[in-house]
Amino acid sequence: MRWDTVDFVIRSAAGWFFRARNAESWIFRGAVAVLIAIHGANWAFSYSGPIWGTPGTVEIGTAGTIPDGILWGVTMVCALLMIGSAVWAWRRYSDEQERLSRKKVFVIEGRGLRDDDGSPLKAAVPDSIIGTRMDYLLDVRQRKDGLIVEPEDLLQPIGTMKTWLHQAQKGNDR
């Protein structure tokens, strides 16, 4: 394994472990920790004497050290906190997706005098520009490399592009 790969794995793991978390994830994890602590404290483990060679006893069971009313009350509060934080996270996610769907990035690629396919311009738009990418290929080539044959024919695709742009701004898909 190369050092670059190991370095990438270590940096990615550290970035994931120390990433910023939302309030709802803190609430959810706190409720789970309280549930584990309160239900785990209700279990008892007892050991008396060595096991190898000498007789001894090992007991694992519920000791009932926490009253049932407190146990179930805390369980219900934690369950409500977990459900509430899950709803809060879903609501935040759906609001973010709705906000991102309203942002549009128009990529208008013009193909002109040179008759080559090239690479699409949409792939060159960086991921740091957020929004839904909408690409439009304005192809005004007339299949004559470096020569304009009929200039009047070039106006129709430009007019169509203007109509497409207005419809895309409004959110119409026709």
N, C-alpha and C positions, 0 to 999 in steps of 0.2 A: 504494500500500500504506500502511495506517495505521501510526502509530508504535506503537500497542498490539500489533499483530501482529509487528512487527520486534522489539520488546522481549520478547515472549513467546518468539519463536524463539531469540533470543540467550540468554535465561535457561534455556530448555529444553536447548539445546545445551551450555551450561556445566554444567548439572546432570547431564546424561548423561555428559559427559566426565570430570567430577570425582566421580562417584558412588562409593560404597563398593563394593568388589568382594570376592568371596569368595576364599578361599585356593586353591580348585581352579582358578579362572580365572587367577590369578597363575601357578600351576604350568604350566597349559596354554600360556599366552602366553610364559612363559619358555622352555619346551621348543621352541616354534615359533621363537622368536628364536635359540636356539642352533642349531637345524637350518638356519635361513637363513644364519647366520654361518659355520657350518662347511662347508656346501655352497657358499656364495658365495665363501669364501676359496679353494676349490679351483679356481675359474675364474680364468683369466688373461686380461688384456686388454693388448695391446701395440700401440703406434702408433709409426711411424717416418716422420717427415717430413710436410710439408703435403700436403693432398689437392687443393686447388683450383689447378690449373696445374702443379704439380710432382708427379712421381710419388712415391707413398708407400705404405706398407702398413699395414693394420689387421688384427690377428689377435685373434680371440676363440676360446677353446677351453679345454680342461682341461689344466692344467699338472701336476697330480698332486703338488702340494706337500705335501699331508697324506697320510700312509700309509693304505692301504685298511683296515687293521685298526683303526686309531683312528677313521677316518671311519665305518665300519659299526658299531663298538662304541658310539660316541656316538649314532649314528642309532637303534640299538636301544634304548638307555637313554631317549632322548627320546620314542620311540614308546611305550614302556611308561609313561612319565610322562604322556603325553597320554591314553592309554587309561585309566590309573588315575584321572586327574583327571576324565575324562568319566564314569566309573562313580561316582566320589565325588559329582559334581554331580547325577547322576540319582538316586542314593540319597537325597541331602539333599532334592531336590525331591519325591520320592515320600513321604518321611517327613513333609514339611511339608503335602502334600496330605492325607495320612491324618489328621494332627493337626487340620487345618482341617475335615475332614469330620465329625470327632467333636464339634466345637463347634457348637452349634445356637443359633439366635436365634429365639425364639418370638414371633411378632407376632400377638396376638389382638386382632382388631378387632371391636368391638361396635356394631351398628346398632340403635338403640332407637326412641324415640318419633317422631322426625321421619322422614318417608318421602322421603329423597333418596339418590341414589347416591354423591355425593361422590367424592373421590379415595381410592385405597387407602392404607392405613396403611403397608404394606410399603415403598412408595416413600419414605416419610418417615424410615426408619431410616438413619442415616448410614453411609457406607462404613467409617468408623473402627471400627465394631463388627464384629469379624471372626467368621466362622462361616457355616454354611448357614442361610439364612433360610427359616423354615417359617411360613407364614401360615395363619391360621384365621379365617374370617368367622363371627362369632356374630350371626346375624340374628334378632332377636326382634321385628321389626316385624310388625304384624298388618294392615298396609295401611289403617290408620285414623290419620291424621295427628294426633298429640298425644293419643291416646285408647287406653287399654288395654281390650281387649274381653274376652279370656279369660286371666286371670293364670296359671291352671294350665297352659296350653299353653306358657308360657315356660320351665317347669322342664325339659322334655325336651331342648331344644337346649343348655342349660347342663350337663346330665348327660352328653350326648354329647361336649361340649367337654372335660370332665374325663377321659373315657375316651380321647379322641384325644391329650390332653396326656400321659397316662401311657404310651401306646403310642409316641408320638414320642420321649419321653425314653429309652425302652429301645431305640429303633431299629427298632421294628416298623412296617411300612408298611400294615397292614390297618386 
